[in-house]
């Protein structure tokens, strides 16, 4: 495969991931608003850190979970202060990966508390592993 074709495929994958991230962001905000909470503001810096975490899981560098959470927070806090922070991570191979991730989070006490928490900023990163599974990371931030 030529480098040019590979770059096009990577770009298409990035556009798809960005569209999924936008959908997840909109769906989480819709859920919050439907329960009387304010919308979260999407932050590029936080999203970049969330995406790196999802990509590391997808590539097998780290296992699914919250490994390195404190390191991610320290990295983000170099550019913005915080009063509260949390993180949701999900992994699935569903034909409807976004709704499956959100449904799982809403049926988990800890993840649900993060979605409904006192946060005003968020970042989202989605990656896909070689087997087609999607990895989601959403970081919640209170400035």
Buried (B, 14 or more C-beta within 10 A) or exposed (E): EEEEEEEEEEEEEEEEBBEBBEBBBEBBBEBBEEEEBEBBBBBEBBBBBBBBBBBBBBEEEEEEEBBBBEEBBEBBEEEEEBEEBBBBBBBBEEEEBBBBBBBBBEEBEEBBEBBBBEBBBBBBBBBBBEEEBBBBBBBBBBE
